[in-house]
């Protein structure tokens, strides 16, 4: 495995400033996309600030020449200003995401080099101007630009220290290169240095305020993002709890409405469904008025089956309660398979009795369901040697059908099916009896 190590202390310092380790083979720092985008944005701001500085310096040169504050001519100054603008704009050609993603080491190198070259151009302007008024104005303007850049990148303290150090360096160069023909007098010199220090102080305070405001906003945004994440997590947890509660309620409802042994609907569910379907049927019948169908077999209505297992007590006595429970479950499944529609309801009515509710069903359709129930139970072929009817388990079925009789109460309708079942059992069991309203 190839070792990764800094080439020298300067390179190590460069790596810490640029935020990524250097590869020994390619000299390319590992830069994240977010860090690269931030540095590209900063580089573009430096380019714009540098170009604006040279344009403002050109305007100051025109004013200085017009007011006689410099010995230089326009053709002496404009080449240097044009060179400065060219250096500032040349940085922009390197700030391309595709280029920076391939060669991210160029970004932290180009900006200092370009700024250093512009500083040399400014020093050349100061030298040929012999440290005159234009040089002082240009230095102060450059100091403001540098303060803005340093404030954006490093904050107020660094910008103040660099500004003071740069002011002292420029003033030292002024003292070394001063001639008798210099335009500066002692009081003017004091005013220039004082202005530079004042600019450093004011810009440092502004930078500190701006950076503090930015940090405060960043902290506020971080808090808001954290609160948003917390609210989202709480909402997700609440949704999960609500979903679990709904599922638990649905399971509880299913348990409360289903028979624990056979799995079909229980007596409570049957009673609720019977009252609901009876009310719906009688309301629809009352609305229909005098419109009647001549054939009662073709008349849609509410069908009800009461199913009773023949001689079930004898089956329990012969085969035991475990076998009796198994018989009930198998018979319930056969009855449920006989109902083909979603609206049909098969329920355990009590003991060995079952009920089948058939809304919007004709009398013929109700009889067909009863025949399917008997056929399904016969197909089970459950042995019943003590049955007085057959050698297998059989059922008796009573049918009640409610056509156009809105005056009939639900209890009377249920009593019709019970009377039909009683009649089927008295007539020898294993048969179907139908009762209709008078």
Phi and psi in degrees as a GROMACS rama.xvg file:
@    title "Ramachandran Plot"
@    xaxis  label "Phi"
@    yaxis  label "Psi"
@TYPE xy
-75.5153  131.842  UNK-2
-75.8057  147.837  UNK-3
-114.615  121.327  UNK-4
-153.667  150.406  UNK-5
-68.7179  147.574  UNK-6
-74.0919  -35.7952  UNK-7
-160.97  170.838  UNK-8
-59.3466  -36.1315  UNK-9
-65.3333  -44.0963  UNK-10
-64.0496  -36.5244  UNK-11
-63.9579  -41.8022  UNK-12
-64.4661  -39.9206  UNK-13
-62.6641  -38.6673  UNK-14
-64.7167  -41.8561  UNK-15
-66.6244  -33.8805  UNK-16
-73.287  -36.2804  UNK-17
-86.6821  -13.8134  UNK-18
85.2529  30.9272  UNK-19
-164.645  150.25  UNK-20
-71.7727  150.398  UNK-21
-92.8368  134.859  UNK-22
-81.2789  131.677  UNK-23
-61.3846  -29.0359  UNK-24
-87.5166  -37.1723  UNK-25
-112.01  -10.1926  UNK-26
57.6886  27.8339  UNK-27
-104.685  117.483  UNK-28
-72.4534  149.713  UNK-29
-82.562  107.326  UNK-30
-118.606  131.296  UNK-31
-74.7868  156.921  UNK-32
-58.8177  -38.0594  UNK-33
-66.2795  -42.8461  UNK-34
-65.2825  -39.5508  UNK-35
-63.7728  -42.3247  UNK-36
-64.9419  -38.9454  UNK-37
-63.9606  -42.33  UNK-38
-69.1259  -37.0929  UNK-39
-63.6252  -41.2711  UNK-40
-63.092  -41.8329  UNK-41
-64.8437  -40.7315  UNK-42
-62.6752  -39.262  UNK-43
-66.6457  -35.3323  UNK-44
-68.0599  -38.0013  UNK-45
-64.2462  -40.2142  UNK-46
-60.9433  -47.6069  UNK-47
-64.5048  -41.7898  UNK-48
-64.7303  -40.1034  UNK-49
-66.5187  -44.4319  UNK-50
-62.685  -41.3381  UNK-51
-64.0653  -36.6728  UNK-52
-60.3381  -46.5828  UNK-53
-69.6424  -34.2734  UNK-54
-66.1912  -42.8242  UNK-55
-65.5342  -36.2812  UNK-56
-65.225  -35.0308  UNK-57
-63.5993  -42.0969  UNK-58
-63.7149  -40.1844  UNK-59
-63.1999  -36.7868  UNK-60
-63.8911  -42.8392  UNK-61
-61.497  -43.7645  UNK-62
-66.2792  -40.6532  UNK-63
-64.1318  -40.4565  UNK-64
-66.2261  -40.6601  UNK-65
-67.1867  -35.2109  UNK-66
-90.2959  -2.44613  UNK-67
73.7809  30.1002  UNK-68
-91.5538  1.63039  UNK-69
-144.709  151.663  UNK-70
-87.0871  -7.89653  UNK-71
-81.3595  154.401  UNK-72
-97.3528  171.516  UNK-73
-63.4914  -36.419  UNK-74
-75.2939  -14.6864  UNK-75
-80.7644  -28.7617  UNK-76
-94.865  -40.2493  UNK-77
-61.3546  -37.6892  UNK-78
-59.477  -39.2233  UNK-79
-68.0786  -40.628  UNK-80
-66.3128  -41.4887  UNK-81
-61.7395  -38.9283  UNK-82
-64.5553  -39.6368  UNK-83
-64.0099  -42.7841  UNK-84
-62.9735  -41.2274  UNK-85
-62.5863  -41.6868  UNK-86
-64.4581  -39.1207  UNK-87
-65.4008  -44.3221  UNK-88
-73.6362  -25.8456  UNK-89
-65.4767  -25.2724  UNK-90
-64.1822  -33.1655  UNK-91
-64.2139  -28.5429  UNK-92
-66.7123  -22.1712  UNK-93
-90.4327  -16.1551  UNK-94
-87.7798  64.1092  UNK-95
-112.953  131.402  UNK-96
-57.2332  -38.0282  UNK-97
-67.1272  -41.5604  UNK-98
-68.5406  -42.3972  UNK-99
-68.0771  -32.8027  UNK-100
-67.8298  -30.2259  UNK-101
-84.5615  -37.5962  UNK-102
-128.77  69.1094  UNK-103
-66.2712  -15.0661  UNK-104
-69.6187  -19.2298  UNK-105
-68.0699  -33.2092  UNK-106
-61.1692  -51.8907  UNK-107
-74.1018  -8.51817  UNK-108
-92.4131  -38.9008  UNK-109
-67.5383  -44.4291  UNK-110
-61.6296  -50.7801  UNK-111
-62.7964  -37.4341  UNK-112
-64.4143  -45.6673  UNK-113
-64.8149  -41.2718  UNK-114
-65.8402  -39.2201  UNK-115
-63.378  -41.2378  UNK-116
-64.3251  -39.8443  UNK-117
-65.1704  -35.6966  UNK-118
-64.185  -39.1867  UNK-119
-64.6279  -38.7749  UNK-120
-63.1157  -42.0904  UNK-121
-64.5747  -39.1324  UNK-122
-64.2261  -36.0711  UNK-123
-64.7595  -39.8536  UNK-124
-63.9163  -40.9253  UNK-125
-64.1658  -38.5815  UNK-126
-67.0869  -47.1852  UNK-127
-72.7065  -23.2141  UNK-128
-83.526  -3.59841  UNK-129
57.367  42.1304  UNK-130
57.5943  46.0465  UNK-131
-91.9993  -162.23  UNK-132
-64.6347  -42.1418  UNK-133
-61.3726  -38.8289  UNK-134
-63.3703  -42.0608  UNK-135
-64.4502  -45.3584  UNK-136
-62.6618  -43.2217  UNK-137
-63.6329  -39.2859  UNK-138
-64.7812  -43.4381  UNK-139
-64.4461  -40.9531  UNK-140
-65.3747  -41.963  UNK-141
-63.8863  -34.3791  UNK-142
-65.0441  -40.6474  UNK-143
-62.4925  -44.6144  UNK-144
-62.1963  -44.1228  UNK-145
-64.67  -37.7604  UNK-146
-62.8849  -39.9904  UNK-147
-62.0908  -45.2292  UNK-148
-63.667  -46.9082  UNK-149
-66.7149  -35.4113  UNK-150
-65.5575  -39.4078  UNK-151
-63.2416  -41.1431  UNK-152
-86.9352  -42.2725  UNK-153
-123.124  -13.3776  UNK-154
99.7447  -176.686  UNK-155
-72.6625  -39.8958  UNK-156
-64.5826  -47.6536  UNK-157
-63.607  -42.2721  UNK-158
-64.2523  -36.4435  UNK-159
-67.9687  -45.8683  UNK-160
-63.4206  -43.7218  UNK-161
-65.3135  -39.4053  UNK-162
-63.3527  -44.1412  UNK-163
-64.2038  -44.192  UNK-164
-62.3137  -42.0714  UNK-165
-66.7771  -36.9689  UNK-166
-62.8785  -43.8266  UNK-167
-65.2633  -38.336  UNK-168
-64.776  -46.7317  UNK-169
-64.2905  -38.8906  UNK-170
-68.1568  -36.2281  UNK-171
-63.9786  -43.0448  UNK-172
-62.6233  -35.8939  UNK-173
-64.6838  -42.7199  UNK-174
-67.124  -37.3439  UNK-175
-69.5472  -42.0197  UNK-176
-94.5822  11.3253  UNK-177
-74.0414  139.346  UNK-178
-118.289  172.539  UNK-179
-66.2999  -26.2164  UNK-180
-88.3145  9.79966  UNK-181
-62.4091  143.471  UNK-182
-79.4592  -13.2696  UNK-183
-82.7072  133.13  UNK-184
-100.319  165.343  UNK-185
-54.8641  -43.0326  UNK-186
-67.8094  -33.0778  UNK-187
-69.7201  -37.975  UNK-188
-63.1613  -43.4657  UNK-189
-62.4903  -40.334  UNK-190
-64.2715  -39.018  UNK-191
-66.7293  -47.7055  UNK-192
-64.4707  -42.1512  UNK-193
-62.5015  -38.3012  UNK-194
-64.1303  -40.794  UNK-195
-63.1036  -44.8646  UNK-196
-66.2782  -37.3018  UNK-197
-64.0355  -40.6147  UNK-198
-61.8306  -43.0664  UNK-199
-59.7991  -43.0281  UNK-200
-67.4437  -47.558  UNK-201
-64.4689  -44.2009  UNK-202
-66.2783  -34.9674  UNK-203
-64.1207  -43.2731  UNK-204
-64.9865  -41.6622  UNK-205
-63.4323  -40.9473  UNK-206
-64.9595  -40.9896  UNK-207
-63.3085  -42.5863  UNK-208
-63.565  -44.8131  UNK-209
-64.7452  -42.1733  UNK-210
-68.2291  -39.3732  UNK-211
-63.3693  -39.265  UNK-212
-64.4127  -41.9425  UNK-213
-65.3403  -42.0044  UNK-214
-64.5876  -38.551  UNK-215
-63.924  -42.5752  UNK-216
-64.2796  -40.6345  UNK-217
-62.5167  -41.004  UNK-218
-65.3974  -39.6967  UNK-219
-64.1555  -44.5231  UNK-220
-62.7207  -37.3883  UNK-221
-64.9137  -42.5732  UNK-222
-63.2048  -42.9386  UNK-223
-63.2591  -40.9213  UNK-224
-63.793  -40.3318  UNK-225
-65.4318  -41.4233  UNK-226
-64.6068  -39.0472  UNK-227
-62.8811  -43.8551  UNK-228
-63.2287  -39.805  UNK-229
-64.1933  -44.3172  UNK-230
-63.1387  -39.674  UNK-231
-64.4594  -42.266  UNK-232
-65.0968  -41.1627  UNK-233
-64.086  -39.4493  UNK-234
-65.9266  -40.7855  UNK-235
-64.1532  -42.202  UNK-236
-63.699  -39.5491  UNK-237
-65.367  -40.3032  UNK-238
-62.2763  -41.828  UNK-239
-63.8724  -43.1483  UNK-240
-65.8401  -39.9944  UNK-241
-64.8453  -41.357  UNK-242
-64.8642  -41.5074  UNK-243
-64.5036  -38.0629  UNK-244
-66.2834  -41.0756  UNK-245
-63.2878  -42.5842  UNK-246
-63.8318  -40.7936  UNK-247
-64.8719  -41.3816  UNK-248
-64.1835  -40.2543  UNK-249
-65.4947  -41.4806  UNK-250
-63.451  -41.1951  UNK-251
-64.1899  -38.5015  UNK-252
-65.3395  -42.1435  UNK-253
-63.1107  -39.9341  UNK-254
-65.9111  -40.1796  UNK-255
-71.8631  -20.2146  UNK-256
-108.272  3.05763  UNK-257
-121.788  153.614  UNK-258
-79.3315  131.288  UNK-259
-68.0387  -26.2665  UNK-260
-88.9988  -52.333  UNK-261
-91.8825  -21.4446  UNK-262
87.3029  -9.21739  UNK-263
-83.6609  178.762  UNK-264
-64.5028  150.667  UNK-265
-94.2094  -174.368  UNK-266
-65.1135  -37.8964  UNK-267
-63.1817  -46.9717  UNK-268
-62.4794  -39.0673  UNK-269
-64.5678  -44.6371  UNK-270
-62.0274  -43.83  UNK-271
-62.8441  -44.1637  UNK-272
-66.7057  -38.5994  UNK-273
-62.8878  -47.0469  UNK-274
-63.9017  -40.0388  UNK-275
-65.9669  -47.007  UNK-276
-70.077  -35.4461  UNK-277
-63.4863  -43.2952  UNK-278
-64.3074  -41.6728  UNK-279
-64.1953  -41.164  UNK-280
-67.9872  -47.2444  UNK-281
-65.3207  -35.3147  UNK-282
-66.268  -42.9859  UNK-283
-65.3694  -35.4243  UNK-284
-67.9475  -39.1063  UNK-285
-66.3542  -34.3724  UNK-286
-71.8467  -30.5152  UNK-287
-68.584  -20.6951  UNK-288
68.1511  -125.984  UNK-289
-92.6945  0.817962  UNK-290
-72.5879  119.135  UNK-291
-132.333  152.097  UNK-292
-99.8435  133.932  UNK-293
-65.0504  -42.7993  UNK-294
-90.59  120.411  UNK-295
-66.9058  -25.1528  UNK-296
-69.5186  -24.9645  UNK-297
-95.5579  5.16708  UNK-298
-87.6689  111.859  UNK-299
-67.0547  140.543  UNK-300
-161.172  -151.502  UNK-301
-113.644  118.006  UNK-302
-103.857  146.436  UNK-303
-139.277  130.836  UNK-304
-117.594  132.01  UNK-305
-112.12  120.991  UNK-306
-114.598  128.893  UNK-307
-127.064  132.46  UNK-308
-75.2114  126.839  UNK-309
-70.464  130.621  UNK-310
52.681  46.9191  UNK-311
-72.6058  -30.9117  UNK-312
-63.0978  -41.0912  UNK-313
-65.5137  -33.058  UNK-314
-66.0329  -42.0448  UNK-315
-63.8777  -42.4185  UNK-316
-65.5037  -33.1155  UNK-317
-82.7388  -45.0912  UNK-318
-106.283  -9.39067  UNK-319
95.345  162.31  UNK-320
-71.6167  -30.6264  UNK-321
-62.8139  -44.9634  UNK-322
-66.6762  -34.2443  UNK-323
-63.559  -42.2769  UNK-324
-63.3433  -40.8218  UNK-325
-64.3092  -37.5295  UNK-326
-64.0658  -42.5767  UNK-327
-60.3446  -43.2743  UNK-328
-63.9595  -42.2265  UNK-329
-69.3536  -39.4728  UNK-330
-65.5312  -40.5675  UNK-331
-61.4968  -40.7344  UNK-332
-64.6706  -38.3411  UNK-333
-65.3995  -40.1915  UNK-334
-66.139  -40.9415  UNK-335
-66.1529  -35.4727  UNK-336
-69.4595  -21.3926  UNK-337
-76.2889  -20.2426  UNK-338
-89.3099  119.895  UNK-339
-100.284  -14.9786  UNK-340
-103.52  156.443  UNK-341
-68.314  -31.6983  UNK-342
-77.3085  -13.9135  UNK-343
-73.629  145.637  UNK-344
-127.688  125.761  UNK-345
-108.469  127.978  UNK-346
-139.426  155.44  UNK-347
-88.3675  118.444  UNK-348
-83.8674  -30.8537  UNK-349
156.483  130.449  UNK-350
61.3621  -121.634  UNK-351
-98.188  14.1302  UNK-352
-100.535  142.632  UNK-353
-128.857  155.125  UNK-354
-128.216  144.967  UNK-355
-127.924  121.741  UNK-356
-104.739  127.576  UNK-357
-126.338  90.524  UNK-358
-72.1004  152.613  UNK-359
49.8757  51.4221  UNK-360
-129.17  138.597  UNK-361
-75.8775  168.208  UNK-362
-63.6599  -39.2009  UNK-363
-64.4689  -41.1386  UNK-364
-63.9395  -37.3737  UNK-365
-64.1376  -42.3595  UNK-366
-65.3329  -35.9463  UNK-367
-64.389  -39.6508  UNK-368
-62.5794  -42.1822  UNK-369
-62.0838  -40.215  UNK-370
-64.8041  -38.468  UNK-371
-66.0256  -36.8149  UNK-372
-61.0374  -47.9331  UNK-373
-64.5594  -39.3146  UNK-374
-66.4817  -41.7771  UNK-375
-63.662  -39.1016  UNK-376
-71.1137  -36.6651  UNK-377
-65.2147  -34.6521  UNK-378
-67.0161  -24.1289  UNK-379
-63.522  -33.903  UNK-380
55.9446  49.5268  UNK-381
-82.0586  120.855  UNK-382
-63.4934  138.25  UNK-383
-148.113  86.0634  UNK-384
-72.7623  -22.1614  UNK-385
-93.4973  8.08764  UNK-386
-77.5271  134.073  UNK-387
-77.8999  -2.76731  UNK-388
-102.621  -53.064  UNK-389
-151.269  174.896  UNK-390
-84.7592  -1.83611  UNK-391
-124.858  169.982  UNK-392
-70.0001  131.049  UNK-393
-128.734  170.976  UNK-394
-134.35  156.089  UNK-395
-112.146  141.232  UNK-396
-129.953  131.105  UNK-397
-110.617  132.521  UNK-398
-115.044  133.844  UNK-399
-124.89  135.973  UNK-400
-130.013  127.734  UNK-401
-105.928  108.233  UNK-402
-92.4932  -100.693  UNK-403
-112.359  74.9009  UNK-404
-138.677  70.7471  UNK-405
-65.1262  -16.8907  UNK-406
-78.54  -12.9049  UNK-407
-78.0603  129.778  UNK-408
-80.0382  162.005  UNK-409
-67.2655  -34.2595  UNK-410
-66.3725  -38.6866  UNK-411
-67.191  -36.8554  UNK-412
-63.7879  -42.7203  UNK-413
-66.9682  -35.5831  UNK-414
-65.3818  -32.4989  UNK-415
-61.3693  -45.8016  UNK-416
-65.0986  -37.1007  UNK-417
-67.8223  -38.7755  UNK-418
-65.9047  -37.9889  UNK-419
-65.0444  -40.3456  UNK-420
-65.1141  -41.6476  UNK-421
-62.3434  -39.9423  UNK-422
-66.5794  -38.6156  UNK-423
-64.8053  -37.7501  UNK-424
-71.6705  -36.1696  UNK-425
-73.2917  -24.2862  UNK-426
-90.4245  12.1186  UNK-427
118.157  1.56455  UNK-428
65.6747  176.984  UNK-429
51.707  49.1829  UNK-430
-152.876  172.795  UNK-431
-120.618  129.913  UNK-432
-122.991  136.816  UNK-433
-113.062  134.543  UNK-434
-123.099  133.155  UNK-435
-118.907  155.933  UNK-436
-62.8647  147.686  UNK-437
